[in-house]
Amino acid sequence: MPSSGLGDPARRDLRTTHGPGAADNDGDTDHRIPLVIRWSAWPRWTCRLQYNVHGNYYNGKCKYASEGSVTRSDTAKSRPRGGLADKRRAILTGALTVFARDGYTRASIDAIAAEAGVSTRTVYNHFTDKAELFQSVIQESANRAAEAQIAVIDRHFHKITDLEQDLIEFGIAWATPMTAEHAKHFALVRQINADAGHIPKEAIDAWQQAGPQRVRRELADRIRQLADRGLLRGDDPERTAIHLVLLVSDVEPSYSAITPTEEEITEMVTAGVRAFLHGHARDS
């Protein structure tokens, strides 16, 4: 939709009953709310735009002639309704989107507020600064992703009967891209890897504790159980867990932006599990 510049000849100003110097229903002047309403028209669009008395755009609604009404604001986002919890949730959700897209350094509070549909003041009412917001985002996101990964571990290590085949099935589930629900988290992780030198250490530590370290401990416990059964060597279960994950995680690390096919995942995981067992299986 065209922007509403001040020189737009199609726009005209209206004072409403809530505007400065406007008359209310009783004919009295109401100076309470400094709001100016401007109506603008473009081909097939009719817009009701709200400005404050300083001429700054505040909000608006537009109607498209053939598709009904749409609501627009300066952020193109609906403002969250409800109490503080709803606004905090909107901020965290919007911040995850912006941090995953732009990284820590390039992300701005203005962009996060716009994505969340709140004001920058509202963001600062909930979080002291960008560093605190980032730490909250990555910690919460890592917790959710860790829960999903631990569920995969539980499902496939619950009962190991054929070590090679069961590990291959685990590896395929592990290497298969997770649902869209977690896609932003792993996009954020890629941004962290590229931007680590500029991210506060406290945020990195919080991410590691909530996500990777927690998952690694869970997998190491399952590796230890297999070692106790005499199926794997038990020298260092945590390092063994790292080896297994690395061997089944990437088709080709240098092409990590390309989503592998199911056939490629199966081939990669099968080869990875066999290499893992070659180094870690207990001699029979």
C-alpha positions as CSV (number, residue, x, y, z in Angstrom):
1,M,0.0,0.0,0.0
2,P,1.4,3.5,-0.8
3,S,2.9,5.4,2.1
4,S,1.0,8.4,3.5
5,G,3.4,11.3,2.9
6,L,2.5,14.7,4.2
7,G,2.2,16.0,0.6
8,D,-0.4,13.5,-0.4
9,P,-3.1,15.6,-2.1
10,A,-5.7,12.8,-1.5
11,R,-5.6,13.2,2.2
12,R,-7.7,15.7,4.2
13,D,-7.6,16.4,8.0
14,L,-10.5,15.9,10.3
15,R,-10.8,16.9,13.9
16,T,-12.8,14.3,15.9
17,T,-14.7,14.6,19.1
18,H,-11.5,13.4,20.7
19,G,-9.2,15.9,19.0
20,P,-7.9,19.1,20.5
21,G,-10.4,21.9,20.0
22,A,-13.1,19.6,18.8
23,A,-16.7,19.8,19.8
24,D,-18.3,16.9,21.7
25,N,-21.9,15.9,21.5
26,D,-22.9,18.7,23.8
27,G,-21.2,21.4,21.8
28,D,-18.4,21.9,24.3
29,T,-14.8,21.9,23.5
30,D,-12.8,18.8,24.5
31,H,-9.1,19.2,25.0
32,R,-8.4,15.9,26.7
33,I,-6.9,13.7,24.0
34,P,-4.4,15.1,21.5
35,L,-5.4,13.0,18.5
36,V,-5.8,14.0,14.9
37,I,-7.6,11.8,12.4
38,R,-6.7,12.0,8.7
39,W,-8.6,10.3,5.9
40,S,-6.5,9.2,2.9
41,A,-7.6,7.6,-0.3
42,W,-5.6,5.6,-2.9
43,P,-6.8,3.4,-5.8
44,R,-9.1,0.8,-4.1
45,W,-7.9,1.8,-0.6
46,T,-9.5,4.0,2.0
47,C,-7.6,4.6,5.1
48,R,-8.3,6.2,8.5
49,L,-4.9,7.2,9.9
50,Q,-4.3,8.5,13.4
51,Y,-1.6,11.1,14.2
52,N,-0.7,12.8,17.4
53,V,-0.6,16.6,17.5
54,H,3.0,16.6,16.6
55,G,2.3,15.0,13.3
56,N,3.7,11.6,14.2
57,Y,1.9,8.5,12.8
58,Y,0.2,6.5,15.5
59,N,-2.1,3.9,14.1
60,G,-4.7,3.3,11.4
61,K,-7.2,1.2,9.6
62,C,-7.5,0.6,5.8
63,K,-10.3,-0.9,3.7
64,Y,-9.6,-2.5,0.4
65,A,-12.5,-2.1,-2.0
66,S,-12.7,-5.7,-3.2
67,E,-11.4,-7.7,-0.2
68,G,-13.1,-6.1,2.8
69,S,-11.5,-4.5,5.8
70,V,-7.9,-4.9,7.0
71,T,-6.3,-3.4,10.0
72,R,-2.9,-1.8,9.6
73,S,-0.7,-0.2,12.1
74,D,2.8,1.3,12.0
75,T,4.1,-2.3,12.7
76,A,1.7,-4.2,10.6
77,K,1.1,-6.3,13.7
78,S,-1.9,-6.6,16.0
79,R,-1.2,-5.2,19.4
80,P,-1.5,-7.9,22.1
81,R,-4.5,-7.7,24.3
82,G,-4.6,-8.6,27.9
83,G,-2.3,-8.0,30.8
84,L,1.4,-8.0,31.5
85,A,1.8,-11.7,30.8
86,D,0.3,-11.4,27.3
87,K,2.6,-8.5,26.5
88,R,5.7,-10.3,27.8
89,R,4.8,-13.3,25.7
90,A,4.4,-11.1,22.6
91,I,7.8,-9.5,23.3
92,L,9.5,-12.9,23.7
93,T,7.9,-14.2,20.5
94,G,8.7,-11.1,18.5
95,A,12.3,-11.1,19.8
96,L,12.9,-14.7,18.8
97,T,11.8,-13.8,15.3
98,V,14.0,-10.8,15.1
99,F,17.1,-12.4,16.8
100,A,16.8,-15.5,14.6
101,R,16.6,-13.3,11.5
102,D,19.0,-10.5,12.2
103,G,21.3,-11.9,14.9
104,Y,22.2,-10.3,18.3
105,T,24.3,-7.4,17.0
106,R,22.0,-6.2,14.2
107,A,18.7,-6.7,16.1
108,S,17.3,-3.5,17.6
109,I,14.7,-2.9,20.3
110,D,12.7,-0.9,17.8
111,A,12.5,-3.8,15.4
112,I,11.6,-6.2,18.3
113,A,8.8,-3.8,19.5
114,A,7.5,-3.6,16.0
115,E,7.4,-7.3,15.6
116,A,5.7,-7.8,18.9
117,G,3.2,-5.0,18.3
118,V,4.1,-3.1,21.4
119,S,6.0,0.2,22.1
120,T,9.7,0.3,22.9
121,R,8.7,1.6,26.3
122,T,6.7,-1.6,26.9
123,V,9.8,-3.6,26.0
124,Y,11.9,-1.7,28.5
125,N,9.2,-2.1,31.2
126,H,9.8,-5.9,31.0
127,F,13.5,-6.1,30.2
128,T,16.4,-3.9,31.2
129,D,18.2,-4.0,27.9
130,K,18.8,-6.0,24.8
131,A,21.2,-8.3,26.6
132,E,18.6,-9.3,29.2
133,L,16.0,-9.8,26.6
134,F,18.3,-12.0,24.4
135,Q,19.2,-14.2,27.4
136,S,15.5,-14.7,28.2
137,V,14.7,-15.6,24.6
138,I,17.5,-18.0,24.1
139,Q,17.0,-19.7,27.5
140,E,13.3,-20.2,26.9
141,S,13.8,-21.3,23.3
142,A,16.6,-23.7,24.2
143,N,14.4,-25.3,26.9
144,R,11.6,-26.0,24.4
145,A,14.1,-27.5,21.8
146,A,15.7,-29.6,24.6
147,E,12.4,-31.0,25.6
148,A,11.8,-32.1,22.0
149,Q,15.3,-33.7,21.6
150,I,15.0,-35.5,25.0
151,A,11.7,-36.9,23.8
152,V,13.5,-38.4,20.8
153,I,16.2,-39.9,23.1
154,D,13.6,-41.4,25.4
155,R,11.6,-42.8,22.5
156,H,14.5,-44.6,20.9
157,F,16.7,-45.6,23.9
158,H,13.7,-46.9,25.9
159,K,14.4,-50.4,24.7
160,I,17.5,-51.3,22.7
161,T,17.3,-54.8,21.2
162,D,19.3,-54.5,18.0
163,L,22.1,-52.0,18.7
164,E,23.0,-51.0,15.2
165,Q,19.4,-50.8,13.8
166,D,18.0,-49.1,16.9
167,L,20.8,-46.5,16.8
168,I,20.2,-45.9,13.1
169,E,16.5,-45.3,13.8
170,F,17.5,-42.9,16.5
171,G,20.0,-41.1,14.2
172,I,17.4,-40.7,11.5
173,A,14.9,-39.1,13.9
174,W,17.7,-36.9,15.3
175,A,18.9,-35.7,11.9
176,T,15.5,-35.1,10.4
177,P,14.7,-31.4,10.5
178,M,12.5,-30.6,13.4
179,T,9.1,-29.0,13.0
180,A,8.5,-25.4,12.2
181,E,7.9,-24.8,15.9
182,H,11.6,-25.2,16.5
183,A,13.0,-23.8,13.2
184,K,13.5,-20.3,14.6
185,H,15.4,-21.7,17.5
186,F,18.0,-23.4,15.3
187,A,18.1,-20.3,13.1
188,L,18.9,-18.4,16.3
189,V,21.6,-21.0,17.2
190,R,23.3,-20.4,13.8
191,Q,23.2,-16.7,14.5
192,I,24.9,-17.3,17.8
193,N,27.6,-19.3,16.2
194,A,28.3,-16.5,13.8
195,D,28.0,-13.7,16.4
196,A,29.4,-15.3,19.5
197,G,32.1,-12.7,20.0
198,H,29.5,-10.0,20.5
199,I,27.0,-11.9,22.7
200,P,27.3,-11.5,26.5
201,K,28.9,-14.6,28.2
202,E,25.9,-14.9,30.6
203,A,23.6,-15.4,27.6
204,I,25.8,-18.0,26.1
205,D,26.1,-19.9,29.4
206,A,22.3,-19.7,29.9
207,W,21.7,-21.2,26.4
208,Q,24.3,-24.0,27.0
209,Q,22.8,-25.0,30.4
210,A,19.2,-24.9,29.2
211,G,19.8,-26.7,25.9
212,P,23.0,-28.5,24.7
213,Q,24.4,-29.5,28.1
214,R,21.0,-30.7,29.3
215,V,20.5,-32.8,26.2
216,R,24.1,-34.1,26.3
217,R,23.7,-35.3,29.9
218,E,20.5,-37.1,29.0
219,L,22.1,-38.9,26.1
220,A,25.2,-39.7,28.2
221,D,23.0,-41.4,30.8
222,R,21.5,-43.6,28.0
223,I,25.0,-44.4,26.7
224,R,26.1,-45.3,30.3
225,Q,23.2,-47.7,30.5
226,L,24.2,-49.4,27.3
227,A,27.8,-49.6,28.7
228,D,26.4,-51.3,31.8
229,R,24.7,-53.9,29.6
230,G,28.0,-54.6,27.9
231,L,27.0,-53.2,24.6
232,L,29.3,-50.1,24.5
233,R,32.6,-49.2,26.1
234,G,32.0,-47.0,29.1
235,D,35.2,-45.0,29.4
236,D,33.6,-41.6,29.0
237,P,29.8,-41.6,28.3
238,E,29.5,-37.9,27.7
239,R,32.3,-37.9,25.1
240,T,30.8,-41.0,23.6
241,A,27.4,-39.2,23.4
242,I,29.1,-36.2,21.6
243,H,30.7,-38.6,19.1
244,L,27.3,-40.2,18.3
245,V,25.6,-36.9,17.8
246,L,28.3,-35.5,15.5
247,L,28.3,-38.7,13.4
248,V,24.6,-38.6,12.7
249,S,24.0,-34.8,12.6
250,D,25.1,-33.4,9.2
251,V,25.1,-34.7,5.7
252,E,27.7,-32.1,4.8
253,P,28.5,-29.4,7.3
254,S,29.7,-26.9,4.6
255,Y,26.2,-27.1,3.0
256,S,24.2,-27.0,6.2
257,A,21.8,-24.4,4.6
258,I,20.5,-27.2,2.3
259,T,17.9,-29.5,3.7
260,P,18.9,-33.1,3.0
261,T,16.5,-35.6,1.5
262,E,15.2,-38.7,3.4
263,E,17.5,-40.9,1.4
264,E,20.5,-38.7,2.1
265,I,19.7,-38.7,5.8
266,T,19.4,-42.5,5.9
267,E,22.7,-43.0,4.1
268,M,24.5,-40.5,6.3
269,V,23.1,-41.9,9.5
270,T,23.8,-45.5,8.6
271,A,27.4,-44.7,7.8
272,G,27.7,-42.6,10.9
273,V,26.3,-45.3,13.2
274,R,28.6,-47.9,11.8
275,A,31.6,-45.6,12.3
276,F,30.4,-45.0,15.8
277,L,30.1,-48.7,16.6
278,H,33.5,-49.4,15.1
279,G,35.0,-47.1,17.7
280,H,32.7,-47.6,20.7
281,A,31.1,-51.1,20.5
282,R,32.3,-53.5,23.1
283,D,34.2,-56.4,21.6
284,S,32.0,-59.5,21.6
